[in-house]
Amino acid sequence: MAPSPVIYIVYYSTYGHIYTMAKAVQKGLESQGVDVKIFQIAETLPEEVLTKMYAPPKQDVPIITADDLKNADGILWGIPTRFGTMPAQIKTFLDSTGSLWQSGALAGKFTGIFFSTAAQHGGQETTAFTTITYFAHHGMVYVPLGFANPHMFDNSEVIGGSPYGAGTIANGDGSRQPSEKELSIAETQGENFAKTVKTFVAGKSA
């Protein structure tokens, strides 16, 4: 019997939108029987700045270390955008993975991204483009979402996400929370990602 794959959800969230999306992704992953662990990336802003930003307290979720990544078969990243690319907190973390790159520790692992932007045109796809370079250097296998959920064809309302990953639109003040359709897309991404990783792990152990 093939071992159960271990999949990490690694996210950074200032106002909680990405965390909400991460829980939907987790639901999709767990529906496929994989072992899921959820981590957050360490904050780099001082508390006084976060207070001025009206940022709520962080979730009670373990802080990821670069070395932790070696233990996962797949990693899904929850990334809020900043000017069409990843925020400094995530870049700082990814920049700290140099020793893993040198040893090839992440080569062959599966990966994907889900997003949050303030506006519909806030750069969910450009954030994917500018993050994939890290995956390529590590030799990781990027798994896009595609148009895997029917809500992605729905133009009757604002719906975040793209073929590169699930997404939500938060508004500039963070007042809009992930919709049921956006959460459904995130759950689909978790399901499909788990199926991909399970297939590989089962084949590798056969």
VEXLOSE-658473 format. One line per 2 residues: number of its first residue (from 1); their letters; for each residue x, y, z of N, C-alpha, C. Coordinates in Angstrom, 3 decimals. Layout:
// VEXLOSE-658473
NUM = a = X,Y,Z,X,Y,Z,X,Y,Z; ...
//
This chain:
// VEXLOSE-658473
1 = ma = 0.847,-1.195,0.000,0.000,0.000,0.000,0.875,1.236,0.000; 0.551,2.197,-0.875,1.351,3.413,-0.981,1.191,4.267,0.276
3 = ps = 2.280,4.908,0.713,2.174,5.796,1.875,1.306,7.005,1.556; 0.685,7.566,2.583,-0.137,8.762,2.383,0.770,9.964,2.147
5 = pv = 0.582,10.700,1.051,1.429,11.870,0.790,1.267,12.934,1.882; 2.328,13.667,2.097,2.313,14.787,3.036,2.315,16.081,2.230
7 = iy = 1.293,16.881,2.413,1.185,18.142,1.681,1.118,19.294,2.676; 1.953,20.285,2.448,1.985,21.480,3.278,1.212,22.606,2.594
9 = iv = 0.473,23.351,3.387,-0.050,24.644,2.968,0.781,25.684,3.708; 1.458,26.544,2.960,2.323,27.567,3.538,1.795,28.921,3.075
11 = yy = 1.431,29.775,4.014,0.782,31.030,3.633,1.299,32.203,4.449; 1.039,33.396,3.925,1.195,34.634,4.691,-0.116,35.393,4.563
13 = st = -0.628,35.925,5.671,-1.907,36.627,5.639,-1.886,37.794,6.616; -2.169,38.987,6.106,-2.233,40.165,6.967,-3.611,40.314,7.588
15 = yg = -4.652,40.207,6.782,-6.011,40.458,7.250,-6.875,39.203,7.348; -6.319,38.045,6.978,-7.032,36.788,7.175,-7.673,36.194,5.939
17 = hi = -7.678,36.915,4.810,-8.314,36.387,3.607,-7.610,35.125,3.104; -6.282,35.171,3.079,-5.519,34.004,2.604,-5.687,32.833,3.564
19 = yt = -5.786,33.108,4.845,-6.004,32.026,5.803,-7.350,31.353,5.547; -8.378,32.140,5.277,-9.689,31.574,4.962,-9.618,30.709,3.710
21 = ma = -8.903,31.185,2.703,-8.721,30.398,1.483,-7.936,29.123,1.776; -6.932,29.235,2.647,-6.106,28.071,2.993,-6.951,26.969,3.629
23 = ka = -7.921,27.350,4.453,-8.774,26.347,5.087,-9.644,25.629,4.048; -10.064,26.355,2.998,-10.834,25.708,1.930,-9.948,24.772,1.126
25 = vq = -8.723,25.203,0.849,-7.762,24.330,0.163,-7.510,23.084,1.002; -7.354,23.269,2.295,-7.133,22.139,3.209,-8.294,21.155,3.153
27 = kg = -9.506,21.663,3.100,-10.688,20.799,3.011,-10.632,19.935,1.755; -10.243,20.539,0.631,-10.126,19.788,-0.601,-9.036,18.740,-0.550
29 = le = -7.904,19.090,0.033,-6.802,18.140,0.171,-7.214,16.942,1.026; -7.817,17.242,2.167,-8.160,16.176,3.102,-9.256,15.269,2.560
31 = sq = -10.070,15.776,1.634,-11.111,14.931,1.042,-10.503,13.789,0.228; -9.221,13.936,-0.132,-8.536,12.909,-0.914,-7.640,12.017,-0.047
33 = gv = -7.721,12.205,1.253,-7.030,11.299,2.163,-5.543,11.546,2.333; -5.073,12.748,2.010,-3.655,13.041,2.202,-3.440,13.655,3.578
35 = dv = -2.197,13.625,4.024,-1.814,14.199,5.316,-1.486,15.670,5.099; -2.259,16.565,5.698,-2.100,18.002,5.464,-1.559,18.684,6.714
37 = ki = -0.571,19.533,6.510,-0.058,20.378,7.587,-0.069,21.821,7.089; -0.544,22.722,7.934,-0.656,24.122,7.547,0.293,24.979,8.382
39 = fq = 1.022,25.849,7.695,2.012,26.719,8.334,1.820,28.149,7.840; 2.270,29.107,8.644,2.314,30.483,8.172,3.755,30.973,8.122
41 = ia = 3.976,31.956,7.271,5.297,32.563,7.132,5.431,33.682,8.152; 6.600,33.808,8.737,6.830,34.768,9.813,6.599,36.209,9.353
43 = et = 6.037,36.988,10.237,5.841,38.413,9.990,7.175,39.145,10.111; 7.380,40.124,9.252,8.609,40.934,9.323,8.315,42.377,9.706
45 = lp = 7.050,42.767,9.718,6.694,44.135,10.091,6.625,44.262,11.612; 7.071,45.391,12.161,6.959,45.588,13.614,5.499,45.749,14.033
47 = ee = 5.219,45.446,15.279,3.851,45.480,15.786,3.216,46.862,15.648; 4.008,47.905,15.816,3.448,49.259,15.737,2.940,49.568,14.326
49 = vl = 3.614,49.023,13.315,3.165,49.216,11.935,1.889,48.417,11.690; 1.854,47.181,12.167,0.660,46.354,12.010,-0.552,46.990,12.688
51 = tk = -0.316,47.633,13.834,-1.406,48.313,14.540,-1.956,49.454,13.705; -1.068,50.228,13.085,-1.510,51.337,12.228,-2.236,50.838,10.983
53 = my = -1.926,49.608,10.574,-2.597,49.005,9.423,-3.917,48.341,9.816; -4.260,48.362,11.096,-5.461,47.715,11.633,-5.460,46.218,11.330
55 = ap = -4.274,45.629,11.354,-4.152,44.192,11.101,-4.578,43.419,12.344; -5.430,42.410,12.195,-5.848,41.605,13.343,-4.704,40.709,13.815
57 = pk = -4.844,40.107,14.993,-3.807,39.178,15.469,-3.627,38.009,14.502; -2.423,37.450,14.478,-2.149,36.301,13.612,-2.886,35.055,14.093
59 = qd = -3.120,34.152,13.158,-3.777,32.899,13.489,-2.838,32.013,14.325; -3.429,31.113,15.082,-2.646,30.181,15.905,-2.194,29.023,15.027
61 = vp = -1.210,29.315,14.188,-0.696,28.362,13.202,0.826,28.374,13.300; 1.487,27.212,13.259,2.955,27.183,13.376,3.652,28.006,12.295
63 = ii = 4.794,28.570,12.671,5.640,29.319,11.733,6.522,28.322,10.990; 6.550,28.424,9.674,7.366,27.534,8.847,8.844,27.925,8.906
65 = ta = 9.716,26.956,8.832,11.141,27.205,8.614,11.512,26.609,7.263; 12.572,27.101,6.670,12.986,26.581,5.372,13.254,25.084,5.442
67 = dd = 13.840,24.639,6.528,14.184,23.225,6.663,12.944,22.331,6.704; 11.818,22.882,7.171,10.579,22.105,7.235,10.135,21.645,5.851
69 = lk = 10.450,22.417,4.817,9.949,22.124,3.475,10.423,20.771,2.959; 11.541,20.303,3.459,12.097,19.038,2.981,11.181,17.855,3.256
71 = na = 10.282,17.999,4.234,9.468,16.868,4.682,8.152,16.714,3.928; 7.883,17.604,2.976,6.611,17.569,2.250,6.781,16.926,0.877
73 = dg = 5.736,16.235,0.422,5.694,15.744,-0.964,5.185,16.825,-1.905; 4.368,17.727,-1.365,3.828,18.827,-2.146,3.607,20.033,-1.261
75 = il = 3.684,21.226,-1.856,3.529,22.468,-1.095,2.624,23.412,-1.879; 1.556,23.860,-1.239,0.697,24.888,-1.809,0.908,26.186,-1.043
77 = wg = 1.161,27.256,-1.779,1.510,28.545,-1.182,0.335,29.507,-1.265; -0.022,30.111,-0.142,-1.050,31.140,-0.109,-0.387,32.509,-0.102
79 = ip = -0.584,33.270,-1.186,0.175,34.502,-1.382,-0.751,35.692,-1.634; -0.791,36.660,-0.716,-1.455,37.922,-1.022,-0.525,38.751,-1.912
81 = tr = -1.074,39.539,-2.796,-0.210,40.284,-3.707,0.121,41.673,-3.166; 1.265,42.159,-3.587,1.686,43.533,-3.328,2.190,44.096,-4.655
83 = fg = 1.428,45.003,-5.236,1.809,45.608,-6.506,2.092,44.551,-7.581; 1.261,43.518,-7.609,1.349,42.515,-8.654,2.391,41.444,-8.456
85 = tm = 2.950,41.365,-7.264,3.908,40.298,-6.981,3.776,39.900,-5.511; 4.618,39.006,-5.052,4.535,38.530,-3.669,4.947,39.616,-2.687
87 = pa = 4.444,39.573,-1.456,4.879,40.532,-0.440,6.283,40.207,0.061; 6.884,41.180,0.721,8.266,41.037,1.190,8.433,39.868,2.151
89 = qi = 7.416,39.584,2.927,7.526,38.489,3.897,7.782,37.160,3.199; 7.067,36.924,2.102,7.239,35.673,1.374,8.555,35.669,0.615
91 = kt = 8.914,36.798,0.028,10.196,36.855,-0.685,11.356,36.611,0.276; 11.277,37.181,1.457,12.324,36.961,2.461,12.450,35.476,2.783
93 = fl = 11.302,34.823,2.937,11.339,33.391,3.243,11.922,32.599,2.072; 11.438,32.846,0.863,11.933,32.106,-0.288,13.425,32.368,-0.523
95 = ds = 13.855,33.586,-0.254,15.269,33.899,-0.403,16.137,33.143,0.610; 15.513,32.649,1.670,16.262,31.917,2.708,16.421,30.439,2.382
97 = tg = 15.914,30.009,1.223,15.944,28.582,0.882,17.170,28.205,0.041; 18.193,29.049,0.052,19.377,28.791,-0.767,20.043,27.461,-0.484
99 = sl = 20.115,27.074,0.784,20.775,25.799,1.106,19.975,24.620,0.563; 18.657,24.750,0.530,17.820,23.700,-0.051,18.044,23.603,-1.557
101 = wq = 18.242,24.760,-2.196,18.544,24.790,-3.631,19.879,24.108,-3.904; 20.884,24.412,-3.092,22.211,23.832,-3.295,22.204,22.323,-3.152
103 = sg = 21.393,21.812,-2.246,21.347,20.361,-2.007,20.301,19.655,-2.866; 19.469,20.437,-3.588,18.414,19.831,-4.391,17.291,19.235,-3.566
105 = al = 17.119,19.735,-2.343,16.159,19.126,-1.412,14.711,19.241,-1.870; 14.398,20.246,-2.683,13.011,20.438,-3.113,12.768,19.953,-4.540
107 = ag = 13.802,19.478,-5.198,13.670,19.038,-6.591,12.666,17.894,-6.690; 11.734,18.016,-7.632,10.745,16.976,-7.853,9.507,17.076,-6.993
109 = kf = 9.506,17.991,-6.022,8.311,18.166,-5.202,7.270,18.964,-5.984; 6.009,18.676,-5.740,4.924,19.372,-6.428,4.570,20.656,-5.694
111 = tg = 4.131,21.657,-6.453,3.823,22.937,-5.834,2.742,23.668,-6.606; 2.103,24.611,-5.949,1.066,25.427,-6.564,0.812,26.647,-5.696
113 = if = -0.030,27.569,-6.187,-0.257,28.839,-5.503,-1.749,29.175,-5.497; -2.204,29.829,-4.435,-3.493,30.508,-4.434,-3.272,31.927,-3.913
115 = fs = -4.225,32.831,-4.201,-3.929,34.259,-4.114,-5.030,35.073,-3.442; -4.654,36.317,-3.096,-5.620,37.340,-2.706,-5.116,38.680,-3.230
117 = ta = -6.018,39.425,-3.864,-5.693,40.782,-4.306,-6.779,41.731,-3.839; -6.458,43.017,-3.819,-7.447,44.020,-3.435,-8.495,44.205,-4.525
119 = aq = -8.059,44.122,-5.787,-8.945,44.385,-6.922,-8.884,43.243,-7.922; -9.831,43.231,-8.852,-9.868,42.183,-9.869,-8.595,42.157,-10.698
121 = hg = -8.002,43.325,-10.882,-6.825,43.426,-11.737,-5.563,43.701,-10.904; -5.548,43.136,-9.699,-4.447,43.393,-8.773,-3.215,42.543,-8.975
123 = gq = -3.259,41.605,-9.931,-2.036,40.889,-10.261,-1.948,39.458,-9.785; -3.070,38.737,-9.738,-2.983,37.337,-9.320,-2.121,36.526,-10.286
125 = et = -2.259,36.773,-11.581,-1.463,36.014,-12.549,-0.009,36.469,-12.554; 0.244,37.772,-12.427,1.638,38.221,-12.409,2.353,37.741,-11.153
127 = ta = 1.603,37.577,-10.071,2.202,37.006,-8.857,2.632,35.567,-9.103; 1.823,34.832,-9.864,2.228,33.470,-10.237,3.493,33.499,-11.079
129 = ft = 3.515,34.367,-12.086,4.677,34.433,-12.982,5.959,34.725,-12.209; 5.884,35.658,-11.260,7.091,36.084,-10.546,7.466,35.160,-9.402
131 = ti = 6.595,34.203,-9.088,6.924,33.207,-8.065,7.430,31.921,-8.692; 6.972,31.619,-9.881,7.372,30.381,-10.554,8.884,30.307,-10.755
133 = ty = 9.549,31.452,-10.845,11.008,31.425,-11.012,11.688,30.696,-9.851; 11.176,30.866,-8.649,11.733,30.139,-7.501,11.539,28.637,-7.675
135 = fa = 10.351,28.255,-8.101,10.070,26.830,-8.285,10.976,26.228,-9.358; 11.183,26.981,-10.432,12.036,26.489,-11.517,13.468,26.278,-11.033
137 = hh = 13.979,27.209,-10.260,15.358,27.079,-9.764,15.499,25.899,-8.812; 14.439,25.604,-8.073,14.471,24.459,-7.158,14.175,23.142,-7.871
139 = gm = 13.703,23.215,-9.105,13.340,21.987,-9.807,12.017,21.409,-9.358; 11.143,22.263,-8.827,9.835,21.808,-8.373,8.870,21.710,-9.553
141 = vy = 7.803,20.952,-9.372,6.827,20.716,-10.433,5.585,21.554,-10.141; 5.377,22.598,-10.953,4.244,23.500,-10.736,2.963,22.879,-11.293
143 = vp = 1.937,22.821,-10.472,0.650,22.238,-10.871,-0.377,23.373,-10.956; -0.751,23.798,-12.158,-1.752,24.855,-12.285,-3.145,24.328,-12.000
145 = lg = -4.051,25.224,-11.702,-5.434,24.841,-11.454,-6.181,24.559,-12.748; -5.868,25.335,-13.800,-6.668,25.247,-15.011,-8.066,25.805,-14.758
147 = fa = -9.015,25.471,-15.614,-10.410,25.875,-15.412,-11.182,24.682,-14.858; -10.753,24.239,-13.677,-11.229,22.976,-13.124,-12.553,23.075,-12.382
149 = np = -13.020,24.298,-12.152,-14.257,24.496,-11.408,-15.202,25.346,-12.254; -16.477,24.970,-12.368,-17.395,25.710,-13.234,-17.564,27.177,-12.856
151 = hm = -17.338,27.525,-11.593,-17.461,28.928,-11.188,-16.449,29.828,-11.899; -15.397,29.252,-12.428,-14.378,30.046,-13.114,-14.884,30.572,-14.454
153 = fd = -15.992,30.047,-14.932,-16.604,30.521,-16.173,-17.735,31.520,-15.891; -17.982,31.801,-14.623,-19.100,32.650,-14.214,-18.691,34.121,-14.267
155 = ns = -19.341,34.893,-15.132,-19.065,36.321,-15.244,-20.174,37.180,-14.646; -21.055,36.578,-13.872,-22.182,37.310,-13.314,-21.816,38.117,-12.068
157 = ev = -20.651,37.853,-11.499,-20.211,38.568,-10.305,-18.690,38.514,-10.229; -18.129,39.259,-9.284,-16.683,39.246,-9.091,-16.266,37.902,-8.498
159 = ig = -15.352,37.215,-9.183,-14.844,35.932,-8.704,-13.342,35.910,-8.929; -12.570,35.733,-7.863,-11.127,35.691,-7.979,-10.645,34.360,-8.509
161 = gs = -9.355,34.304,-8.804,-8.747,33.074,-9.285,-8.420,33.140,-10.757; -7.642,32.188,-11.213,-7.204,32.107,-12.600,-6.745,30.686,-12.849
163 = py = -6.351,30.357,-14.084,-5.821,29.014,-14.322,-4.586,28.695,-13.490; -3.956,29.717,-12.938,-2.735,29.502,-12.159,-3.020,29.156,-10.704
165 = ga = -4.250,29.396,-10.250,-4.581,29.067,-8.871,-5.827,29.788,-8.412; -6.420,29.299,-7.343,-7.605,29.928,-6.767,-7.249,31.302,-6.221
167 = gt = -8.254,32.158,-6.115,-7.987,33.494,-5.599,-9.232,34.156,-5.068; -9.023,35.214,-4.297,-10.129,36.006,-3.784,-9.818,37.487,-3.978
169 = ia = -10.865,38.293,-4.003,-10.753,39.743,-4.132,-11.152,40.351,-2.792; -10.248,41.107,-2.171,-10.458,41.537,-0.792,-10.958,42.973,-0.638
171 = ng = -10.915,43.782,-1.708,-11.129,45.230,-1.642,-9.909,45.887,-0.978; -9.707,47.148,-1.273,-8.538,47.850,-0.740,-8.506,47.919,0.769
173 = dg = -9.682,47.936,1.385,-9.740,48.007,2.845,-9.940,46.649,3.497; -9.918,45.586,2.692,-10.076,44.238,3.236,-11.493,43.893,3.646
175 = sr = -12.465,44.697,3.209,-13.838,44.517,3.679,-14.552,43.337,3.022; -14.096,42.902,1.841,-14.756,41.788,1.173,-14.083,40.472,1.570
177 = qp = -14.873,39.542,2.038,-14.361,38.232,2.417,-14.514,37.244,1.257; -13.748,36.151,1.236,-13.873,35.161,0.168,-15.316,34.681,0.026
179 = se = -15.807,34.669,-1.206,-17.177,34.233,-1.461,-17.259,32.711,-1.473; -18.472,32.196,-1.442,-18.662,30.746,-1.492,-18.109,30.167,-2.786
181 = ke = -18.250,30.907,-3.882,-17.728,30.428,-5.156,-16.203,30.400,-5.138; -15.586,31.410,-4.555,-14.120,31.426,-4.460,-13.617,30.301,-3.565
183 = ls = -14.322,30.047,-2.485,-13.937,28.947,-1.591,-14.118,27.601,-2.270; -15.153,27.486,-3.099,-15.366,26.250,-3.854,-14.212,26.008,-4.821
185 = ia = -13.751,27.070,-5.472,-12.618,26.944,-6.396,-11.360,26.531,-5.629; -11.162,27.117,-4.451,-10.005,26.760,-3.626,-10.065,25.300,-3.206
187 = et = -11.258,24.838,-2.866,-11.417,23.432,-2.484,-11.092,22.516,-3.662; -11.544,22.910,-4.851,-11.231,22.137,-6.049,-9.730,22.068,-6.277
189 = qg = -9.043,23.189,-6.065,-7.595,23.177,-6.238,-6.948,22.185,-5.285; -7.409,22.157,-4.034,-6.868,21.196,-3.084,-7.117,19.762,-3.514
191 = en = -8.330,19.481,-3.976,-8.673,18.126,-4.428,-7.769,17.687,-5.579; -7.661,18.528,-6.582,-6.897,18.151,-7.778,-5.400,18.046,-7.493
193 = fa = -4.906,18.946,-6.654,-3.490,18.892,-6.292,-3.197,17.590,-5.552; -4.086,17.212,-4.623,-3.897,15.971,-3.871,-3.896,14.764,-4.798
195 = kt = -4.793,14.755,-5.773,-4.845,13.632,-6.709,-3.533,13.509,-7.492; -2.987,14.623,-7.913,-1.726,14.607,-8.659,-0.601,14.042,-7.808
197 = vk = -0.487,14.544,-6.583,0.597,14.096,-5.704,0.403,12.629,-5.326; -0.837,12.217,-5.056,-1.106,10.821,-4.709,-0.715,9.879,-5.843
199 = tf = -1.021,10.267,-7.058,-0.699,9.426,-8.208,0.819,9.235,-8.322; 1.556,10.315,-8.126,3.015,10.235,-8.226,3.596,9.379,-7.092
201 = va = 3.148,9.619,-5.875,3.680,8.886,-4.725,3.375,7.392,-4.861; 2.158,7.069,-5.328,1.784,5.661,-5.510,2.651,5.002,-6.584
203 = gk = 2.892,5.731,-7.684,3.734,5.185,-8.738,5.180,5.002,-8.308; 5.649,5.949,-7.520,7.036,5.892,-7.053,7.264,4.720,-6.115
205 = sa = 6.230,4.388,-5.322,6.394,3.305,-4.344,6.079,1.926,-4.929; 5.521,1.910,-6.127,5.133,0.626,-6.739,6.378,-0.178,-7.144
//
